[in-house]
């Protein structure tokens, strides 16, 4: 258990904090705006930690089989869970739609299944640059509606945030589908049974 892997596991704890805060904010009987702000800040820290642990693992030569599996798993819990919870908030649903969240999560299931299968054959199947771009764009697409919930925005500012959110949603959709197809292409010889 090295430092990059510990950072990965700590991101799972931060994810639980984000979800807990958002669930509390979603309760109309207990308005707690400070928790919306806390969820936003903790989400940013968790997202940043994803890039820190990967950079450290590569720089220090600490890339492990556990890290290759745990890091994308924790990322998917953070992003997919955030998308789902945000659908409870009217401010977020001005940007996010149910069908979009379903497509994004379906891509995550597909890639997780492919990665697990290839790794079970004894072959490393790490995230590629396309997947990393997808993760970066997803974090922005989550951060925008989460920020709209956390901050008191006037009508003009809310409209600008929503416009940016819509652009990021479509960019996330493109990168999610594109990176998913990229992983299928990379794993084609394993999926066809030509490589064992």
Secondary structure, DSSP 8 states (H G I E B T S, - for coil): --HHHHHHHHHHHHHHHHHHHHHHHT-TTS--HHHHHHHHHHHHHHHHHHHHHHHHHHHTT---HHHHHHHHHHHHHHHHHHHHHHTT-HHHHTT--HHHHHHHHHHHHHHHHHHHHHHHTT------HHHHHHHHHHHHHHHHHHHHHHS---HHHHHHHHHHHHHHHHHHHHHHHHHHHHHHHHTHHHHTTS--
